[in-house]
Amino acid sequence: MLLKKGVQVKVISGKDKGKTGEILEINRRHNKVKIKSIGMIKKHLKPTKENKGGIISKESFIHQSNVKNIDVKINDKKKTGKK
């Protein structure tokens, strides 16, 4: 499957099944992707001089086998080939 940053994908399994989003980051070593507003987790931050601290929500990585490519441009390239 062709996954690149900025491609639209749909989650096909897990707690966010059925949601769609854009790929923000790819970790090829662990075969994981980070998708915009999918796989949200809570992170506790300690207060520092430049940061107030508190609880923030951010995206976490999900395995690339749990997503399906729905970007029209990439799907068209994939279907064309030698006959």
N, CA, C and O atoms as CSV, one atom per row, in Angstrom:
chain,resi,resn,atom,element,x,y,z
A,1,MET,N,N,0.848,-1.177,0.000
A,1,MET,CA,C,0.000,0.000,0.000
A,1,MET,C,C,0.888,1.233,0.000
A,1,MET,O,O,1.908,1.279,0.687
A,2,LEU,N,N,0.491,2.223,-0.774
A,2,LEU,CA,C,1.265,3.448,-0.879
A,2,LEU,C,C,0.766,4.457,0.144
A,2,LEU,O,O,-0.313,5.028,-0.016
A,3,LEU,N,N,1.543,4.676,1.188
A,3,LEU,CA,C,1.198,5.649,2.221
A,3,LEU,C,C,2.241,6.748,2.214
A,3,LEU,O,O,3.441,6.489,2.296
A,4,LYS,N,N,1.760,7.985,2.116
A,4,LYS,CA,C,2.636,9.143,2.156
A,4,LYS,C,C,2.004,10.186,3.055
A,4,LYS,O,O,0.812,10.126,3.355
A,5,LYS,N,N,2.805,11.134,3.478
A,5,LYS,CA,C,2.317,12.227,4.299
A,5,LYS,C,C,1.320,13.061,3.496
A,5,LYS,O,O,1.592,13.441,2.357
A,6,GLY,N,N,0.164,13.343,4.098
A,6,GLY,CA,C,-0.851,14.150,3.442
A,6,GLY,C,C,-1.910,13.353,2.700
A,6,GLY,O,O,-2.843,13.945,2.158
A,7,VAL,N,N,-1.799,12.028,2.658
A,7,VAL,CA,C,-2.758,11.178,1.954
A,7,VAL,C,C,-3.969,10.925,2.848
A,7,VAL,O,O,-3.819,10.766,4.060
A,8,GLN,N,N,-5.172,10.885,2.263
A,8,GLN,CA,C,-6.398,10.596,3.005
A,8,GLN,C,C,-6.532,9.089,3.187
A,8,GLN,O,O,-6.406,8.332,2.225
A,9,VAL,N,N,-6.790,8.651,4.428
A,9,VAL,CA,C,-6.967,7.232,4.736
A,9,VAL,C,C,-8.211,7.046,5.598
A,9,VAL,O,O,-8.703,7.989,6.218
A,10,LYS,N,N,-8.713,5.802,5.624
A,10,LYS,CA,C,-9.859,5.437,6.440
A,10,LYS,C,C,-9.427,4.334,7.391
A,10,LYS,O,O,-8.741,3.397,6.984
A,11,VAL,N,N,-9.826,4.438,8.663
A,11,VAL,CA,C,-9.487,3.425,9.666
A,11,VAL,C,C,-10.453,2.260,9.502
A,11,VAL,O,O,-11.668,2.462,9.496
A,12,ILE,N,N,-9.927,1.034,9.368
A,12,ILE,CA,C,-10.774,-0.131,9.126
A,12,ILE,C,C,-10.900,-1.037,10.348
A,12,ILE,O,O,-11.694,-1.978,10.327
A,13,SER,N,N,-10.133,-0.778,11.418
A,13,SER,CA,C,-10.287,-1.554,12.638
A,13,SER,C,C,-9.790,-0.752,13.826
A,13,SER,O,O,-8.984,0.167,13.681
A,14,GLY,N,N,-10.283,-1.114,15.007
A,14,GLY,CA,C,-9.882,-0.422,16.227
A,14,GLY,C,C,-10.988,0.467,16.755
A,14,GLY,O,O,-12.114,0.427,16.259
A,15,LYS,N,N,-10.671,1.271,17.760
A,15,LYS,CA,C,-11.689,2.094,18.412
A,15,LYS,C,C,-12.192,3.234,17.538
A,15,LYS,O,O,-13.285,3.747,17.776
A,16,ASP,N,N,-11.421,3.645,16.529
A,16,ASP,CA,C,-11.812,4.720,15.623
A,16,ASP,C,C,-12.247,4.193,14.262
A,16,ASP,O,O,-12.089,4.880,13.253
A,17,LYS,N,N,-12.793,2.982,14.224
A,17,LYS,CA,C,-13.192,2.342,12.975
A,17,LYS,C,C,-14.214,3.192,12.227
A,17,LYS,O,O,-15.188,3.668,12.811
A,18,GLY,N,N,-13.979,3.378,10.918
A,18,GLY,CA,C,-14.889,4.130,10.074
A,18,GLY,C,C,-14.521,5.593,9.901
A,18,GLY,O,O,-15.051,6.252,9.007
A,19,LYS,N,N,-13.628,6.121,10.729
A,19,LYS,CA,C,-13.241,7.526,10.626
A,19,LYS,C,C,-12.198,7.704,9.530
A,19,LYS,O,O,-11.443,6.784,9.215
A,20,THR,N,N,-12.170,8.909,8.954
A,20,THR,CA,C,-11.195,9.218,7.933
A,20,THR,C,C,-10.354,10.406,8.370
A,20,THR,O,O,-10.797,11.232,9.168
A,21,GLY,N,N,-9.149,10.487,7.850
A,21,GLY,CA,C,-8.263,11.584,8.193
A,21,GLY,C,C,-7.032,11.609,7.307
A,21,GLY,O,O,-6.845,10.757,6.439
A,22,GLU,N,N,-6.206,12.604,7.550
A,22,GLU,CA,C,-4.992,12.826,6.764
A,22,GLU,C,C,-3.782,12.346,7.555
A,22,GLU,O,O,-3.710,12.548,8.767
A,23,ILE,N,N,-2.835,11.712,6.875
A,23,ILE,CA,C,-1.623,11.224,7.527
A,23,ILE,C,C,-0.728,12.406,7.878
A,23,ILE,O,O,-0.387,13.217,7.018
A,24,LEU,N,N,-0.349,12.493,9.165
A,24,LEU,CA,C,0.542,13.549,9.628
A,24,LEU,C,C,1.995,13.099,9.667
A,24,LEU,O,O,2.902,13.870,9.354
A,25,GLU,N,N,2.208,11.845,10.052
A,25,GLU,CA,C,3.572,11.347,10.269
A,25,GLU,C,C,3.591,9.847,10.025
A,25,GLU,O,O,2.603,9.159,10.280
A,26,ILE,N,N,4.718,9.338,9.531
A,26,ILE,CA,C,4.886,7.904,9.271
A,26,ILE,C,C,6.144,7.414,9.961
A,26,ILE,O,O,7.203,8.032,9.848
A,27,ASN,N,N,6.029,6.295,10.680
A,27,ASN,CA,C,7.180,5.641,11.303
A,27,ASN,C,C,7.389,4.322,10.567
A,27,ASN,O,O,6.762,3.316,10.899
A,28,ARG,N,N,8.272,4.327,9.569
A,28,ARG,CA,C,8.476,3.140,8.734
A,28,ARG,C,C,9.168,2.006,9.491
A,28,ARG,O,O,8.997,0.839,9.137
A,29,ARG,N,N,9.932,2.324,10.509
A,29,ARG,CA,C,10.646,1.293,11.275
A,29,ARG,C,C,9.669,0.385,12.019
A,29,ARG,O,O,9.868,-0.828,12.088
A,30,HIS,N,N,8.610,0.980,12.576
A,30,HIS,CA,C,7.625,0.210,13.343
A,30,HIS,C,C,6.318,0.003,12.571
A,30,HIS,O,O,5.357,-0.534,13.122
A,31,ASN,N,N,6.270,0.424,11.291
A,31,ASN,CA,C,5.087,0.289,10.441
A,31,ASN,C,C,3.859,0.943,11.059
A,31,ASN,O,O,2.791,0.333,11.112
A,32,LYS,N,N,4.004,2.183,11.527
A,32,LYS,CA,C,2.899,2.892,12.164
A,32,LYS,C,C,2.707,4.257,11.518
A,32,LYS,O,O,3.643,4.836,10.966
A,33,VAL,N,N,1.475,4.764,11.596
A,33,VAL,CA,C,1.156,6.075,11.049
A,33,VAL,C,C,0.395,6.885,12.096
A,33,VAL,O,O,-0.293,6.331,12.954
A,34,LYS,N,N,0.534,8.213,12.007
A,34,LYS,CA,C,-0.192,9.132,12.872
A,34,LYS,C,C,-1.166,9.888,11.980
A,34,LYS,O,O,-0.767,10.518,11.000
A,35,ILE,N,N,-2.468,9.817,12.336
A,35,ILE,CA,C,-3.520,10.406,11.524
A,35,ILE,C,C,-4.172,11.548,12.297
A,35,ILE,O,O,-4.372,11.461,13.509
A,36,LYS,N,N,-4.501,12.621,11.576
A,36,LYS,CA,C,-5.067,13.824,12.176
A,36,LYS,C,C,-6.392,13.512,12.878
A,36,LYS,O,O,-7.318,12.984,12.263
A,37,SER,N,N,-6.475,13.842,14.161
A,37,SER,CA,C,-7.640,13.686,15.050
A,37,SER,C,C,-8.147,12.247,15.171
A,37,SER,O,O,-9.338,12.036,15.402
A,38,ILE,N,N,-7.266,11.257,15.019
A,38,ILE,CA,C,-7.616,9.848,15.207
A,38,ILE,C,C,-6.602,9.225,16.152
A,38,ILE,O,O,-5.407,9.498,16.048
A,39,GLY,N,N,-7.069,8.392,17.074
A,39,GLY,CA,C,-6.185,7.759,18.046
A,39,GLY,C,C,-5.747,8.742,19.112
A,39,GLY,O,O,-4.588,8.738,19.526
A,40,MET,N,N,-6.672,9.587,19.561
A,40,MET,CA,C,-6.342,10.621,20.534
A,40,MET,C,C,-6.051,10.001,21.902
A,40,MET,O,O,-6.757,9.096,22.349
A,41,ILE,N,N,-4.991,10.506,22.564
A,41,ILE,CA,C,-4.631,10.078,23.908
A,41,ILE,C,C,-4.477,11.312,24.784
A,41,ILE,O,O,-4.292,12.422,24.284
A,42,LYS,N,N,-4.556,11.108,26.095
A,42,LYS,CA,C,-4.345,12.192,27.057
A,42,LYS,C,C,-2.913,12.118,27.560
A,42,LYS,O,O,-2.429,11.041,27.908
A,43,LYS,N,N,-2.232,13.264,27.599
A,43,LYS,CA,C,-0.852,13.333,28.084
A,43,LYS,C,C,-0.790,14.362,29.199
A,43,LYS,O,O,-1.267,15.486,29.044
A,44,HIS,N,N,-0.202,13.975,30.321
A,44,HIS,CA,C,-0.047,14.871,31.460
A,44,HIS,C,C,1.299,15.577,31.356
A,44,HIS,O,O,2.339,14.925,31.264
A,45,LEU,N,N,1.281,16.908,31.371
A,45,LEU,CA,C,2.497,17.700,31.276
A,45,LEU,C,C,2.792,18.366,32.606
A,45,LEU,O,O,1.908,18.935,33.245
A,46,LYS,N,N,4.042,18.286,33.008
A,46,LYS,CA,C,4.484,18.924,34.237
A,46,LYS,C,C,4.712,20.416,33.975
A,46,LYS,O,O,5.243,20.768,32.922
A,47,PRO,N,N,4.333,21.293,34.889
A,47,PRO,CA,C,4.562,22.724,34.670
A,47,PRO,C,C,6.053,23.067,34.666
A,47,PRO,O,O,6.826,22.557,35.477
A,48,THR,N,N,6.436,23.938,33.737
A,48,THR,CA,C,7.804,24.448,33.668
A,48,THR,C,C,7.731,25.967,33.524
A,48,THR,O,O,6.645,26.545,33.533
A,49,LYS,N,N,8.890,26.607,33.392
A,49,LYS,CA,C,8.906,28.071,33.267
A,49,LYS,C,C,8.183,28.545,32.001
A,49,LYS,O,O,7.465,29.545,32.028
A,50,GLU,N,N,8.379,27.817,30.889
A,50,GLU,CA,C,7.763,28.238,29.636
A,50,GLU,C,C,6.452,27.523,29.338
A,50,GLU,O,O,5.754,27.911,28.401
A,51,ASN,N,N,6.090,26.492,30.100
A,51,ASN,CA,C,4.880,25.726,29.839
A,51,ASN,C,C,4.019,25.680,31.099
A,51,ASN,O,O,4.524,25.440,32.195
A,52,LYS,N,N,2.726,25.910,30.936
A,52,LYS,CA,C,1.809,25.926,32.073
A,52,LYS,C,C,1.595,24.526,32.649
A,52,LYS,O,O,1.440,24.368,33.860
A,53,GLY,N,N,1.586,23.524,31.794
A,53,GLY,CA,C,1.344,22.165,32.253
A,53,GLY,C,C,-0.128,21.810,32.140
A,53,GLY,O,O,-0.913,22.590,31.602
A,54,GLY,N,N,-0.509,20.647,32.638
A,54,GLY,CA,C,-1.890,20.191,32.594
A,54,GLY,C,C,-2.044,18.963,31.720
A,54,GLY,O,O,-1.068,18.287,31.395
A,55,ILE,N,N,-3.286,18.685,31.343
A,55,ILE,CA,C,-3.597,17.511,30.536
A,55,ILE,C,C,-3.919,17.976,29.119
A,55,ILE,O,O,-4.794,18.818,28.917
A,56,ILE,N,N,-3.205,17.421,28.141
A,56,ILE,CA,C,-3.451,17.764,26.742
A,56,ILE,C,C,-3.846,16.503,25.976
A,56,ILE,O,O,-3.502,15.392,26.379
A,57,SER,N,N,-4.564,16.680,24.880
A,57,SER,CA,C,-4.911,15.575,23.983
A,57,SER,C,C,-4.043,15.667,22.745
A,57,SER,O,O,-3.835,16.752,22.202
A,58,LYS,N,N,-3.533,14.519,22.297
A,58,LYS,CA,C,-2.732,14.493,21.085
A,58,LYS,C,C,-2.915,13.160,20.383
A,58,LYS,O,O,-3.388,12.190,20.975
A,59,GLU,N,N,-2.527,13.124,19.090
A,59,GLU,CA,C,-2.661,11.907,18.300
A,59,GLU,C,C,-1.571,10.911,18.664
A,59,GLU,O,O,-0.447,11.291,18.993
A,60,SER,N,N,-1.923,9.622,18.600
A,60,SER,CA,C,-0.920,8.586,18.793
A,60,SER,C,C,-0.823,7.765,17.509
A,60,SER,O,O,-1.672,7.881,16.625
A,61,PHE,N,N,0.205,6.943,17.414
A,61,PHE,CA,C,0.423,6.120,16.235
A,61,PHE,C,C,-0.516,4.920,16.243
A,61,PHE,O,O,-0.817,4.364,17.299
A,62,ILE,N,N,-0.977,4.523,15.050
A,62,ILE,CA,C,-1.708,3.269,14.881
A,62,ILE,C,C,-1.027,2.481,13.770
A,62,ILE,O,O,-0.357,3.059,12.914
A,63,HIS,N,N,-1.197,1.170,13.784
A,63,HIS,CA,C,-0.511,0.311,12.824
A,63,HIS,C,C,-1.064,0.543,11.425
A,63,HIS,O,O,-2.264,0.758,11.253
A,64,GLN,N,N,-0.183,0.497,10.424
A,64,GLN,CA,C,-0.593,0.800,9.059
A,64,GLN,C,C,-1.522,-0.252,8.468
A,64,GLN,O,O,-2.199,0.021,7.476
A,65,SER,N,N,-1.573,-1.448,9.053
A,65,SER,CA,C,-2.491,-2.467,8.550
A,65,SER,C,C,-3.933,-2.161,8.944
A,65,SER,O,O,-4.858,-2.783,8.423
A,66,ASN,N,N,-4.136,-1.215,9.855
A,66,ASN,CA,C,-5.477,-0.844,10.293
A,66,ASN,C,C,-6.052,0.325,9.512
A,66,ASN,O,O,-7.114,0.835,9.868
A,67,VAL,N,N,-5.374,0.765,8.448
A,67,VAL,CA,C,-5.868,1.873,7.631
A,67,VAL,C,C,-5.966,1.448,6.172
A,67,VAL,O,O,-5.262,0.547,5.718
A,68,LYS,N,N,-6.873,2.133,5.441
A,68,LYS,CA,C,-7.078,1.864,4.021
A,68,LYS,C,C,-6.966,3.179,3.269
A,68,LYS,O,O,-7.519,4.191,3.700
A,69,ASN,N,N,-6.263,3.171,2.159
A,69,ASN,CA,C,-6.044,4.359,1.345
A,69,ASN,C,C,-7.339,4.719,0.618
A,69,ASN,O,O,-7.919,3.874,-0.064
A,70,ILE,N,N,-7.805,5.984,0.760
A,70,ILE,CA,C,-9.001,6.418,0.037
A,70,ILE,C,C,-8.710,7.619,-0.845
A,70,ILE,O,O,-9.643,8.214,-1.385
A,71,ASP,N,N,-7.458,7.992,-1.009
A,71,ASP,CA,C,-7.089,9.136,-1.837
A,71,ASP,C,C,-7.313,8.783,-3.304
A,71,ASP,O,O,-6.789,7.776,-3.780
A,72,VAL,N,N,-8.082,9.593,-4.024
A,72,VAL,CA,C,-8.471,9.299,-5.402
A,72,VAL,C,C,-7.274,9.302,-6.335
A,72,VAL,O,O,-7.162,8.424,-7.190
A,73,LYS,N,N,-6.371,10.275,-6.190
A,73,LYS,CA,C,-5.226,10.389,-7.092
A,73,LYS,C,C,-4.337,9.151,-7.033
A,73,LYS,O,O,-3.906,8.640,-8.067
A,74,ILE,N,N,-4.065,8.673,-5.828
A,74,ILE,CA,C,-3.162,7.531,-5.662
A,74,ILE,C,C,-3.850,6.241,-6.131
A,74,ILE,O,O,-3.197,5.376,-6.715
A,75,ASN,N,N,-5.168,6.103,-5.879
A,75,ASN,CA,C,-5.874,4.906,-6.317
A,75,ASN,C,C,-5.905,4.795,-7.833
A,75,ASN,O,O,-5.807,3.692,-8.371
A,76,ASP,N,N,-6.041,5.927,-8.536
A,76,ASP,CA,C,-6.047,5.891,-9.999
A,76,ASP,C,C,-4.708,5.441,-10.548
A,76,ASP,O,O,-4.669,4.680,-11.515
A,77,LYS,N,N,-3.602,5.894,-9.954
A,77,LYS,CA,C,-2.277,5.495,-10.402
A,77,LYS,C,C,-2.060,3.999,-10.164
A,77,LYS,O,O,-1.414,3.318,-10.961
A,78,LYS,N,N,-2.604,3.507,-9.067
A,78,LYS,CA,C,-2.401,2.126,-8.696
A,78,LYS,C,C,-3.136,1.175,-9.657
A,78,LYS,O,O,-2.643,0.084,-9.943
A,79,LYS,N,N,-4.304,1.586,-10.152
A,79,LYS,CA,C,-5.106,0.719,-11.003
A,79,LYS,C,C,-4.566,0.647,-12.428
A,79,LYS,O,O,-4.745,-0.371,-13.096
A,80,THR,N,N,-3.914,1.696,-12.908
A,80,THR,CA,C,-3.402,1.672,-14.268
A,80,THR,C,C,-2.127,0.847,-14.337
A,80,THR,O,O,-1.314,0.864,-13.412
A,81,GLY,N,N,-1.963,0.146,-15.406
A,81,GLY,CA,C,-0.763,-0.662,-15.559
A,81,GLY,C,C,-0.751,-1.360,-16.910
A,81,GLY,O,O,-1.582,-1.057,-17.767
A,82,LYS,N,N,0.169,-2.282,-17.113
A,82,LYS,CA,C,0.263,-3.023,-18.370
A,82,LYS,C,C,-0.845,-4.026,-18.457
A,82,LYS,O,O,-1.265,-4.599,-17.452
A,83,LYS,N,N,-1.326,-4.241,-19.683
A,83,LYS,CA,C,-2.372,-5.250,-19.917
A,83,LYS,C,C,-1.880,-6.255,-20.937
A,83,LYS,O,O,-2.602,-7.190,-21.281
